[in-house]
């Protein structure tokens, strides 16, 4: 029984039939990481922008007619 020689790594992942270069697993993970990072950043920025646009200062409440606010002494 003859054993196969596995000392040389066979690189069949870059062979393509339609003349397009395939990218390695590491490149795919790197690209997916960048997409995830940019998506998370955009979600955080859009959430904070939405909060800022909805946080309009409240209008002062009108005082009822006939009542008057007086300042008390601070002693």
C-alpha positions as CSV (number, residue, x, y, z in Angstrom):
1,X,0.0,0.0,0.0
2,X,1.5,3.3,-1.1
3,X,0.8,6.4,1.1
4,X,0.2,9.7,-0.5
5,X,2.6,12.5,0.1
6,X,0.9,15.3,2.0
7,X,4.1,17.3,2.8
8,X,3.4,19.8,0.1
9,X,0.2,21.7,0.6
10,X,-2.1,21.6,-2.3
11,X,-3.4,25.0,-3.2
12,X,-6.6,24.4,-5.2
13,X,-8.5,27.3,-3.7
14,X,-7.1,29.8,-6.1
15,X,-7.9,27.8,-9.3
16,X,-10.8,29.1,-11.1
17,X,-12.7,28.1,-14.2
18,X,-14.0,31.5,-15.2
19,X,-10.8,33.6,-15.1
20,X,-11.7,35.4,-11.9
21,X,-9.3,35.4,-9.0
22,X,-10.7,33.9,-5.9
23,X,-9.7,35.4,-2.6
24,X,-8.4,33.5,0.3
25,X,-10.3,32.7,3.5
26,X,-8.3,35.3,5.4
27,X,-9.1,38.0,2.9
28,X,-12.8,37.1,3.1
29,X,-12.7,37.3,6.9
30,X,-10.8,40.6,6.8
31,X,-13.3,42.1,4.4
32,X,-16.3,40.8,6.4
33,X,-14.8,42.3,9.6
34,X,-14.4,45.7,7.9
35,X,-18.0,45.6,6.7
36,X,-19.3,44.7,10.2
37,X,-17.2,47.4,11.8
38,X,-18.5,50.1,9.3
39,X,-22.1,48.9,9.7
40,X,-21.9,49.0,13.5
41,X,-20.3,52.5,13.3
42,X,-23.1,53.7,11.0
43,X,-25.7,52.3,13.4
44,X,-24.2,54.1,16.4
45,X,-23.9,57.4,14.5
46,X,-27.4,57.2,13.1
47,X,-28.8,56.4,16.5
48,X,-27.0,59.3,18.2
49,X,-28.1,61.7,15.3
50,X,-31.7,60.6,15.8
51,X,-31.4,61.3,19.5
52,X,-30.0,64.7,18.9
53,X,-32.7,65.7,16.5
54,X,-35.5,64.6,18.8
55,X,-34.1,66.2,21.9
56,X,-35.6,69.6,21.4
57,X,-35.7,71.7,24.5
58,X,-39.2,71.8,26.0
59,X,-41.1,75.0,25.7
60,X,-41.6,76.8,29.0
61,X,-45.0,76.0,30.6
62,X,-47.3,79.0,30.7
63,X,-48.3,80.3,34.1
64,X,-52.0,80.3,34.9
65,X,-53.7,83.7,34.8
66,X,-53.7,85.5,38.2
67,X,-50.7,83.7,39.7
68,X,-47.4,85.3,40.0
69,X,-43.9,83.8,40.7
70,X,-41.9,85.5,43.4
71,X,-38.4,85.0,44.3
72,X,-37.8,83.8,47.8
73,X,-34.9,85.1,49.9
74,X,-31.8,83.0,50.1
75,X,-30.8,83.6,53.7
